Amino acid sequence: MIRIARADDADAIHAIYAPTITGTAITFETELPGAEAMRQRILTRLQHYPWLVWEEQGQVLAYAYATRFRERAAYDWIAETSIYVHADARRRGIARRLYAVLLDTMRLQGINQAVGVITLPGEVSVALHEAMGFTSAGVWRKSGYKLGQWWDVGVWQKELQPPANPPSAVHPFASLAESPQLQAVLQG
């Protein structure tokens, strides 16, 4: 089941995220945030952007969210996306299905572009993004230092819908959370 993340998902989300911090360069975060910080991230982000989870038998196995790409107002119609799947739940198609719902949710908000930022080589992430219709938009060379080395970062971009001119304001996620349109997207 795909649903909106809740504050009480913080422990499960932190458990999924922690191994990517401590043992990989998938994320450039270097210190474990802790469950309370994750709880605050969820609650804060849900005001403006979607944060979704994949749950089976009461257990959160994956999560995906969108966040502000850049601070300038002209960037309001583009958002950065992230997705993490528990190690025991990979290779089951969860990431593609959850990511598709995230992108559909962003469309409902009026977001026109999604951006995935991937530590390279990142073959699994690159394959997922390209399978979802993202295209390479460039590489930031030696842009992050973690685990004793410099890493390149690739940027993948997907147009979610043609931009209007002039554009309508993006709907904050909190204003859509209970809408029938979002419920239909979540239920597939």
Residue frames as a rotation matrix with the C-alpha (Angstrom) as fourth column:
MET 1
0.583 0.812 0.000 0.00
0.812 -0.583 0.000 0.00
0.000 0.000 -1.000 0.00
ILE 2
-0.574 -0.671 0.469 1.22
0.653 -0.721 -0.233 3.49
0.495 0.172 0.852 -0.85
ARG 3
0.604 0.748 -0.276 0.25
0.765 -0.448 0.462 6.21
0.222 -0.491 -0.843 1.58
ILE 4
0.495 -0.385 0.779 1.35
-0.249 -0.922 -0.297 9.59
0.833 -0.048 -0.552 2.91
ALA 5
-0.409 -0.731 -0.546 4.15
0.463 0.350 -0.814 9.38
0.786 -0.586 0.195 5.46
ARG 6
0.791 0.594 0.149 3.29
0.108 -0.375 0.921 10.06
0.603 -0.712 -0.360 9.10
ALA 7
0.289 -0.680 0.674 5.43
-0.857 -0.497 -0.134 11.28
0.426 -0.539 -0.727 11.97
ASP 8
0.453 -0.082 0.888 5.30
-0.650 0.651 0.393 7.82
-0.610 -0.755 0.241 13.53
ASP 9
0.975 -0.209 0.081 7.04
0.204 0.674 -0.710 6.40
0.094 0.709 0.699 10.42
ALA 10
0.660 -0.742 0.116 10.24
-0.716 -0.668 -0.204 8.18
0.229 0.052 -0.972 11.45
ASP 11
0.181 -0.622 0.762 11.88
-0.603 0.541 0.586 5.15
-0.777 -0.566 -0.277 13.10
ALA 12
0.486 0.065 0.872 11.28
0.454 0.833 -0.315 2.91
-0.747 0.549 0.376 10.07
ILE 13
0.965 -0.139 0.222 12.37
0.125 -0.500 -0.857 5.61
0.230 0.855 -0.465 7.63
HIS 14
0.502 -0.828 0.251 15.51
-0.857 -0.438 0.271 6.28
-0.115 -0.351 -0.929 9.64
ALA 15
0.207 -0.405 0.890 16.30
-0.207 0.872 0.445 2.55
-0.956 -0.276 0.097 9.64
ILE 16
0.747 0.082 0.660 16.03
0.594 0.365 -0.717 2.44
-0.299 0.927 0.224 5.83
TYR 17
0.911 -0.319 0.262 18.13
-0.116 -0.807 -0.580 5.59
0.396 0.498 -0.772 5.41
ALA 18
0.735 -0.618 0.277 20.88
-0.477 -0.181 0.860 4.96
-0.481 -0.765 -0.428 8.00
PRO 19
0.368 -0.664 0.651 22.89
0.503 0.731 0.461 2.36
-0.782 0.157 0.603 6.01
THR 20
0.587 -0.154 0.795 23.15
0.744 -0.287 -0.604 4.74
0.321 0.946 -0.054 3.04
ILE 21
0.877 -0.298 0.377 24.68
-0.388 -0.902 0.190 7.36
0.284 -0.313 -0.906 5.33
THR 22
0.579 -0.646 0.497 27.17
-0.533 0.161 0.830 5.14
-0.617 -0.746 -0.251 7.11
GLY 23
0.042 -0.588 0.808 28.27
0.190 0.798 0.571 2.85
-0.981 0.130 0.145 4.31
THR 24
0.093 0.044 0.995 27.68
0.982 0.162 -0.099 4.49
-0.165 0.986 -0.028 0.93
ALA 25
-0.855 -0.311 -0.416 27.98
0.215 -0.941 0.260 7.73
-0.472 0.133 0.871 -1.00
ILE 26
-0.356 0.816 0.456 24.36
0.884 0.136 0.447 7.44
0.302 0.562 -0.770 -2.19
THR 27
0.849 0.510 0.136 23.62
0.422 -0.811 0.405 10.38
0.317 -0.286 -0.904 0.10
PHE 28
-0.117 -0.910 0.398 26.15
0.266 -0.414 -0.870 13.04
0.957 0.004 0.291 1.00
GLU 29
0.664 0.295 0.687 24.73
-0.604 -0.330 0.726 13.27
0.441 -0.897 -0.041 4.50
THR 30
-0.178 -0.880 -0.440 27.54
-0.245 0.473 -0.846 12.07
0.953 -0.043 -0.300 6.80
GLU 31
-0.939 -0.066 0.337 25.95
-0.342 0.094 -0.935 12.05
0.030 -0.993 -0.111 10.29
LEU 32
-0.578 0.781 -0.237 22.95
0.699 0.624 0.349 9.96
0.420 0.036 -0.907 11.27
PRO 33
-0.503 0.408 0.762 20.08
-0.269 -0.912 0.311 12.39
0.822 -0.048 0.568 11.86
GLY 34
-0.970 0.235 0.058 18.21
0.028 0.347 -0.937 10.23
-0.241 -0.908 -0.343 14.38
ALA 35
-0.493 0.851 0.182 14.53
0.854 0.432 0.290 9.38
0.168 0.298 -0.940 14.41
GLU 36
0.152 0.576 -0.803 13.44
0.670 -0.657 -0.345 12.68
-0.727 -0.486 -0.486 16.00
ALA 37
-0.495 -0.384 -0.780 15.17
-0.294 -0.771 0.565 14.73
-0.818 0.509 0.269 13.30
MET 38
-0.971 0.189 0.149 13.60
0.221 0.451 0.865 12.46
0.096 0.872 -0.479 10.67
ARG 39
-0.162 0.955 -0.246 10.19
0.956 0.090 -0.280 13.01
-0.245 -0.281 -0.928 12.28
GLN 40
0.076 0.142 -0.987 10.69
0.161 -0.979 -0.128 16.77
-0.984 -0.149 -0.097 11.97
ARG 41
-0.860 -0.410 -0.304 11.82
-0.246 -0.189 0.951 16.44
-0.447 0.892 0.062 8.36
ILE 42
-0.700 0.662 0.267 8.65
0.706 0.585 0.398 14.51
0.108 0.467 -0.878 7.51
LEU 43
0.150 0.838 -0.524 6.33
0.863 -0.370 -0.345 17.01
-0.483 -0.400 -0.779 9.19
THR 44
-0.136 -0.277 -0.951 8.10
-0.086 -0.953 0.290 20.04
-0.987 0.122 0.106 7.71
ARG 45
-0.945 -0.317 -0.081 8.34
-0.112 0.081 0.990 18.66
-0.307 0.945 -0.112 4.18
LEU 46
-0.548 0.791 0.273 4.70
0.831 0.551 0.073 17.55
-0.092 0.267 -0.959 4.08
GLN 47
-0.004 0.536 -0.844 3.59
0.273 -0.811 -0.517 21.16
-0.962 -0.233 -0.143 4.29
HIS 48
0.121 -0.040 -0.992 4.81
-0.711 -0.701 -0.058 21.82
-0.693 0.712 -0.113 0.75
TYR 49
-0.300 -0.359 -0.884 5.89
-0.899 0.417 0.136 18.56
0.320 0.835 -0.448 -0.89
PRO 50
0.750 0.617 -0.238 4.81
-0.525 0.775 0.351 14.91
0.401 -0.138 0.906 -0.91
TRP 51
-0.573 -0.772 0.276 6.48
-0.816 0.505 -0.282 12.28
0.079 -0.386 -0.919 1.25
LEU 52
0.509 0.792 -0.338 5.10
-0.796 0.582 0.166 8.83
0.328 0.185 0.927 0.50
VAL 53
-0.463 -0.621 0.633 5.78
-0.774 0.631 0.053 5.38
-0.433 -0.465 -0.772 1.93
TRP 54
-0.032 0.362 -0.932 5.30
-0.562 0.764 0.317 1.83
0.827 0.533 0.179 0.72
GLU 55
-0.386 -0.004 0.923 3.87
-0.893 0.252 -0.372 -0.29
-0.231 -0.968 -0.101 3.52
GLU 56
-0.065 0.376 -0.925 3.28
-0.390 0.843 0.370 -4.03
0.919 0.384 0.092 3.68
GLN 57
0.332 0.312 -0.890 1.75
0.553 0.700 0.451 -5.78
0.764 -0.642 0.060 6.69
GLY 58
0.958 0.182 -0.222 2.34
0.287 -0.559 0.778 -2.73
0.018 -0.809 -0.587 8.85
GLN 59
0.194 -0.963 -0.186 6.02
0.599 -0.034 0.800 -2.39
-0.777 -0.267 0.570 7.88
VAL 60
0.808 -0.051 -0.587 7.42
-0.397 -0.783 -0.478 0.57
-0.436 0.619 -0.653 5.90
LEU 61
0.473 -0.613 0.633 9.65
0.641 0.732 0.230 -0.89
-0.604 0.297 0.739 3.18
ALA 62
-0.434 -0.585 0.685 10.36
0.888 -0.407 0.214 2.21
0.154 0.701 0.696 1.08
TYR 63
0.367 0.557 -0.745 9.83
0.553 -0.775 -0.306 5.93
-0.748 -0.300 -0.593 0.96
ALA 64
-0.371 -0.400 0.838 9.98
0.901 -0.373 0.221 8.67
0.224 0.837 0.499 -1.64
TYR 65
0.357 0.487 -0.797 9.69
0.644 -0.746 -0.168 12.40
-0.677 -0.454 -0.580 -1.35
ALA 66
0.257 -0.258 0.931 10.08
0.737 -0.571 -0.362 15.66
0.625 0.779 0.043 -3.22
THR 67
0.220 -0.241 -0.945 11.78
0.761 -0.564 0.321 18.77
-0.610 -0.790 0.059 -1.95
ARG 68
0.884 0.071 -0.463 12.54
-0.126 -0.916 -0.381 22.29
-0.451 0.395 -0.800 -3.06
PHE 69
0.641 -0.662 0.388 15.21
0.737 0.391 -0.552 22.31
0.214 0.640 0.738 -5.79
ARG 70
-0.589 -0.770 0.243 16.56
0.664 -0.633 -0.397 25.85
0.460 -0.073 0.885 -5.24
GLU 71
-0.449 0.366 -0.815 15.49
0.730 -0.375 -0.570 28.77
-0.515 -0.851 -0.099 -3.05
ARG 72
-0.920 0.074 -0.384 14.71
-0.226 -0.901 0.369 31.36
-0.319 0.427 0.846 -5.73
ALA 73
-0.128 0.990 0.061 10.99
-0.318 0.017 -0.948 31.80
-0.940 -0.140 0.312 -6.50
ALA 74
0.074 0.130 -0.989 11.55
-0.992 -0.090 -0.086 31.25
-0.100 0.987 0.123 -10.24
TYR 75
-0.787 -0.431 -0.441 12.32
-0.470 0.883 -0.025 27.59
0.400 0.187 -0.897 -9.39
ASP 76
-0.392 0.668 0.632 8.92
-0.782 0.120 -0.612 26.94
-0.485 -0.735 0.475 -7.77
TRP 77
0.591 0.738 -0.326 7.83
-0.785 0.435 -0.440 24.61
-0.183 0.516 0.837 -10.59
ILE 78
0.187 -0.592 -0.784 10.76
-0.325 0.716 -0.618 22.19
0.927 0.370 -0.058 -10.30
ALA 79
0.633 0.018 0.774 11.41
-0.768 0.141 0.625 19.82
-0.098 -0.990 0.103 -7.39
GLU 80
-0.455 -0.828 -0.327 14.14
-0.777 0.549 -0.310 17.36
0.436 0.114 -0.893 -6.47
THR 81
0.687 0.717 -0.123 13.09
-0.605 0.657 0.450 13.78
0.403 -0.235 0.884 -5.78
SER 82
-0.553 -0.802 0.224 14.54
-0.810 0.456 -0.367 11.05
0.193 -0.385 -0.903 -3.58
ILE 83
0.657 0.716 -0.237 13.66
-0.627 0.693 0.357 7.41
0.420 -0.086 0.903 -3.04
TYR 84
-0.558 -0.775 0.295 15.02
-0.812 0.436 -0.388 4.76
0.172 -0.456 -0.873 -0.66
VAL 85
0.534 0.676 -0.508 14.06
-0.555 0.734 0.392 1.08
0.638 0.073 0.767 -0.44
HIS 86
0.487 -0.304 0.819 14.85
-0.720 0.391 0.573 -1.26
-0.494 -0.869 -0.029 2.44
ALA 87
-0.482 -0.816 -0.320 17.61
-0.862 0.374 0.343 -3.71
-0.159 0.441 -0.883 1.47
ASP 88
-0.761 0.207 0.614 15.28
0.049 0.963 -0.265 -6.69
-0.647 -0.171 -0.743 1.99
ALA 89
0.253 0.965 0.076 12.63
0.280 0.002 -0.960 -5.26
-0.926 0.264 -0.269 -0.36
ARG 90
-0.171 -0.395 -0.902 14.73
-0.706 -0.590 0.392 -4.39
-0.687 0.704 -0.179 -3.41
ARG 91
-0.911 -0.250 -0.329 14.27
-0.412 0.480 0.775 -5.89
-0.036 0.841 -0.540 -6.89
ARG 92
-0.605 0.774 0.188 10.50
0.629 0.609 -0.483 -6.30
-0.488 -0.174 -0.855 -6.44
GLY 93
-0.396 0.434 0.810 9.32
0.709 -0.416 0.569 -3.30
0.584 0.799 -0.143 -8.49
ILE 94
0.293 0.513 -0.807 8.50
0.923 -0.373 0.097 -1.25
-0.251 -0.773 -0.583 -5.39
ALA 95
-0.477 -0.567 -0.671 10.74
0.407 -0.820 0.404 1.66
-0.779 -0.080 0.622 -6.39
ARG 96
-0.945 0.125 0.303 9.14
0.253 -0.308 0.917 2.09
0.208 0.943 0.259 -9.82
ARG 97
-0.078 0.996 -0.032 5.60
0.778 0.081 0.623 1.93
0.623 0.024 -0.782 -8.49
LEU 98
0.274 0.135 -0.952 6.29
0.854 -0.489 0.176 4.27
-0.442 -0.861 -0.249 -5.58
TYR 99
-0.698 -0.613 -0.369 8.22
0.348 -0.741 0.574 6.71
-0.626 0.273 0.731 -7.77
ALA 100
-0.715 0.499 0.491 5.40
0.503 -0.122 0.856 6.77
0.487 0.858 -0.164 -10.35
VAL 101
0.345 0.874 -0.343 2.91
0.883 -0.178 0.435 7.76
0.319 -0.453 -0.833 -7.65
LEU 102
-0.046 -0.446 -0.894 5.29
0.659 -0.686 0.308 10.44
-0.751 -0.575 0.325 -6.35
LEU 103
-0.931 -0.355 0.089 5.59
0.286 -0.555 0.781 11.93
-0.228 0.753 0.618 -9.85
ASP 104
-0.325 0.897 0.299 1.81
0.654 -0.015 0.756 11.82
0.683 0.442 -0.582 -10.37
THR 105
0.379 0.416 -0.827 1.36
0.909 -0.336 0.247 13.58
-0.175 -0.845 -0.505 -7.03
MET 106
-0.487 -0.642 -0.592 3.80
0.453 -0.765 0.457 16.28
-0.747 -0.046 0.663 -8.08
ARG 107
-0.826 0.273 0.494 1.78
0.431 -0.260 0.864 16.78
0.364 0.926 0.097 -11.28
LEU 108
0.197 0.954 -0.224 -1.35
0.883 -0.074 0.464 17.33
0.426 -0.289 -0.857 -9.17
GLN 109
0.161 -0.215 -0.963 0.51
0.734 -0.627 0.263 20.05
-0.660 -0.749 0.057 -7.32
GLY 110
0.986 0.161 -0.043 1.34
0.085 -0.705 -0.704 21.81
-0.144 0.690 -0.709 -10.59
ILE 111
0.165 -0.985 -0.043 5.05
-0.339 -0.098 0.936 20.96
-0.926 -0.140 -0.351 -10.53
ASN 112
0.798 0.181 -0.575 6.40
-0.583 -0.013 -0.812 20.78
-0.155 0.983 0.095 -14.09
GLN 113
0.266 -0.819 -0.509 9.86
-0.481 0.344 -0.806 19.27
0.835 0.459 -0.303 -13.66
ALA 114
0.973 -0.116 0.199 11.37
-0.114 0.509 0.853 16.58
-0.200 -0.853 0.482 -11.45
VAL 115
0.316 -0.938 -0.140 15.10
-0.698 -0.130 -0.704 16.34
0.642 0.320 -0.696 -10.86
GLY 116
0.983 -0.146 -0.110 17.00
0.183 0.781 0.597 13.33
-0.001 -0.607 0.795 -9.56
VAL 117
0.425 -0.892 0.156 20.50
-0.844 -0.452 -0.289 13.94
0.328 -0.009 -0.945 -8.23
ILE 118
0.997 0.000 -0.078 22.60
0.011 0.990 0.143 10.76
0.077 -0.144 0.987 -8.27
THR 119
0.285 -0.946 0.153 26.07
-0.691 -0.092 0.717 10.03
-0.664 -0.310 -0.680 -6.92
LEU 120
0.726 -0.046 -0.686 27.95
-0.607 0.427 -0.671 8.41
0.323 0.903 0.282 -9.78
PRO 121
-0.970 0.076 -0.231 28.41
-0.204 0.262 0.943 5.76
0.132 0.962 -0.239 -10.97
GLY 122
-0.553 0.812 0.187 25.05
-0.496 -0.140 -0.857 4.90
-0.669 -0.567 0.480 -9.30
GLU 123
-0.961 0.083 -0.264 24.02
-0.199 0.455 0.868 2.28
0.192 0.887 -0.421 -11.86
VAL 124
-0.583 0.790 -0.192 20.86
0.812 0.555 -0.183 1.21
-0.038 -0.262 -0.964 -10.00
SER 125
-0.097 0.534 -0.840 19.65
0.358 -0.769 -0.530 4.80
-0.929 -0.352 -0.117 -9.52
VAL 126
-0.671 -0.191 -0.716 20.50
-0.545 -0.527 0.652 5.75
-0.502 0.828 0.250 -13.08
ALA 127
-0.943 0.324 -0.068 18.58
0.199 0.718 0.667 2.72
0.265 0.616 -0.742 -14.41
LEU 128
-0.308 0.872 -0.381 15.55
0.857 0.081 -0.509 3.56
-0.413 -0.483 -0.772 -12.25
HIS 129
-0.163 0.248 -0.955 15.47
-0.045 -0.969 -0.243 7.18
-0.986 0.003 0.169 -13.34
GLU 130
-0.805 -0.163 -0.571 15.88
-0.553 -0.146 0.821 6.35
-0.217 0.976 0.027 -17.00
ALA 131
-0.818 0.574 -0.022 13.16
0.547 0.790 0.276 3.68
0.176 0.214 -0.961 -16.76
MET 132
-0.075 0.803 -0.592 10.90
0.772 -0.329 -0.544 6.40
-0.631 -0.497 -0.595 -15.30
GLY 133
0.571 0.335 0.750 11.57
0.803 -0.416 -0.425 8.67
0.170 0.845 -0.506 -18.29
PHE 134
0.732 -0.430 -0.528 14.26
-0.047 -0.806 0.590 10.91
-0.679 -0.408 -0.610 -16.82
THR 135
0.749 -0.575 0.328 17.09
0.480 0.130 -0.868 12.03
0.456 0.808 0.373 -19.09
SER 136
0.014 -0.856 -0.517 20.62
0.976 -0.101 0.194 13.04
-0.218 -0.507 0.834 -18.19
ALA 137
0.897 0.325 0.300 20.96
0.377 -0.917 -0.131 16.79
0.233 0.230 -0.945 -17.69
GLY 138
0.432 -0.817 0.382 24.62
-0.442 -0.560 -0.700 16.99
0.786 0.133 -0.603 -16.74
VAL 139
0.467 -0.412 -0.782 27.32
0.740 0.666 0.091 16.07
0.483 -0.622 0.616 -14.27
TRP 140
0.813 -0.325 0.484 28.76
-0.517 -0.784 0.343 18.04
0.268 -0.529 -0.805 -11.37
ARG 141
0.360 -0.774 -0.521 32.40
0.142 0.598 -0.789 16.88
0.922 0.210 0.325 -11.26
LYS 142
-0.467 -0.655 -0.594 34.01
0.633 0.222 -0.742 16.03
0.618 -0.722 0.311 -7.91
SER 143
-0.165 0.529 0.833 31.21
-0.262 -0.837 0.480 17.78
0.951 -0.139 0.277 -6.08
GLY 144
0.743 0.434 0.510 31.08
-0.594 0.075 0.801 15.75
0.310 -0.898 0.313 -2.86
TYR 145
-0.384 -0.900 -0.208 33.71
-0.550 0.404 -0.731 14.27
0.741 -0.166 -0.650 -0.58
LYS 146
0.491 0.537 0.686 32.71
-0.867 0.378 0.324 11.19
-0.085 -0.754 0.651 1.40
LEU 147
0.914 -0.117 0.389 34.29
0.034 0.976 0.214 7.88
-0.404 -0.183 0.896 2.41
GLY 148
0.154 -0.988 -0.022 37.77
0.199 0.009 0.980 9.15
-0.968 -0.156 0.198 1.60
GLN 149
-0.666 -0.414 0.620 37.18
0.675 0.020 0.738 10.21
-0.318 0.910 0.267 -2.00
TRP 150
-0.616 0.433 -0.658 35.59
-0.499 -0.861 -0.099 12.78
-0.609 0.267 0.747 -4.28
TRP 151
-0.391 0.600 0.698 32.39
0.652 0.716 -0.250 11.83
-0.649 0.357 -0.671 -6.09
ASP 152
-0.971 0.239 0.005 30.78
-0.142 -0.592 0.793 13.09
0.193 0.769 0.609 -9.27
VAL 153
-0.437 0.899 0.035 27.06
0.170 0.120 -0.978 13.76
-0.883 -0.422 -0.206 -9.20
GLY 154
-0.909 0.219 0.354 24.75
0.364 0.006 0.931 13.29
0.202 0.976 -0.085 -12.15
VAL 155
-0.571 0.777 -0.266 21.53
-0.375 -0.535 -0.757 15.20
-0.731 -0.332 0.597 -12.64
TRP 156
-0.836 0.437 0.332 18.54
0.540 0.547 0.639 13.54
0.098 0.714 -0.693 -14.31
GLN 157
-0.754 0.563 -0.339 15.48
-0.411 -0.807 -0.425 15.56
-0.513 -0.181 0.839 -15.30
LYS 158
-0.689 0.627 0.364 11.92
0.724 0.606 0.330 14.71
-0.014 0.491 -0.871 -16.29
GLU 159
-0.824 0.547 0.145 9.22
-0.499 -0.823 0.271 17.02
0.267 0.151 0.952 -17.59
LEU 160
-0.804 0.579 0.136 6.04
0.301 0.593 -0.747 16.13
-0.513 -0.559 -0.651 -15.70
GLN 161
0.346 0.888 0.304 3.77
0.833 -0.141 -0.535 18.39
-0.432 0.438 -0.788 -17.73
PRO 162
-0.173 -0.415 0.893 4.23
0.793 -0.597 -0.123 21.23
0.585 0.687 0.432 -20.19
PRO 163
-0.634 -0.101 -0.766 4.72
0.646 -0.614 -0.454 24.52
-0.425 -0.783 0.455 -18.36
ALA 164
0.470 0.827 0.307 1.94
0.883 -0.442 -0.161 27.10
0.003 0.347 -0.938 -18.68
ASN 165
-0.730 -0.683 0.016 2.75
0.683 -0.730 0.020 30.68
-0.002 0.025 1.000 -19.53
PRO 166
-0.300 -0.620 0.725 2.10
-0.802 -0.247 -0.543 32.31
0.516 -0.745 -0.423 -17.15
PRO 167
-0.601 0.026 -0.799 2.11
0.228 0.964 -0.140 29.43
0.766 -0.266 -0.585 -14.67
SER 168
0.600 0.753 0.270 -0.39
-0.225 -0.166 0.960 28.93
0.767 -0.637 0.070 -11.87
ALA 169
-0.033 -0.587 0.809 0.97
-0.983 -0.126 -0.132 28.75
0.179 -0.799 -0.573 -8.35
VAL 170
-0.546 -0.220 -0.808 2.09
-0.103 0.975 -0.196 25.32
0.831 -0.024 -0.555 -7.17
HIS 171
0.566 0.794 0.223 -0.35
-0.419 0.044 0.907 23.83
0.710 -0.607 0.357 -4.67
PRO 172
-0.390 -0.660 0.642 1.25
-0.909 0.166 -0.382 23.09
0.146 -0.733 -0.664 -1.30
PHE 173
-0.701 0.079 -0.709 1.02
-0.059 0.984 0.167 19.36
0.711 0.159 -0.685 -0.64
ALA 174
-0.927 0.334 -0.169 -0.84
0.224 0.134 -0.965 19.95
-0.299 -0.933 -0.199 2.63
SER 175
-0.419 0.811 -0.408 -3.71
-0.724 -0.570 -0.388 21.50
-0.547 0.133 0.826 0.66
LEU 176
-0.084 0.346 -0.934 -4.07
-0.861 0.447 0.243 18.32
0.502 0.825 0.261 -1.44
ALA 177
-0.854 -0.491 0.172 -3.49
-0.509 0.722 -0.468 15.67
0.106 -0.488 -0.867 1.24
GLU 178
-0.583 0.701 0.411 -7.18
0.014 0.515 -0.857 14.89
-0.812 -0.494 -0.310 1.76
SER 179
-0.210 0.523 -0.826 -8.36
-0.876 -0.475 -0.078 15.57
-0.433 0.708 0.558 -1.80
PRO 180
0.645 0.520 0.561 -10.19
-0.191 0.820 -0.540 12.92
-0.740 0.241 0.628 -3.82
GLN 181
0.818 -0.395 -0.417 -7.69
-0.468 -0.037 -0.883 13.49
0.334 0.918 -0.216 -6.65
LEU 182
-0.212 -0.948 0.237 -4.75
-0.931 0.122 -0.343 12.56
0.296 -0.293 -0.909 -4.44
GLN 183
-0.032 0.263 0.964 -6.60
-0.626 0.747 -0.224 9.59
-0.779 -0.611 0.141 -2.96
ALA 184
0.926 0.377 -0.013 -7.18
-0.222 0.517 -0.826 8.30
-0.305 0.768 0.563 -6.51
VAL 185
0.411 -0.856 -0.313 -3.45
-0.677 -0.057 -0.733 8.67
0.610 0.513 -0.603 -7.31
LEU 186
-0.338 -0.574 0.746 -2.44
-0.935 0.298 -0.194 6.86
-0.111 -0.763 -0.637 -4.11
GLN 187
0.192 0.519 0.833 -4.81
-0.400 0.816 -0.417 3.97
-0.896 -0.254 0.364 -4.83
GLY 188
-0.785 -0.608 0.123 -3.52
-0.112 0.334 0.936 3.64
-0.610 0.721 -0.330 -8.37
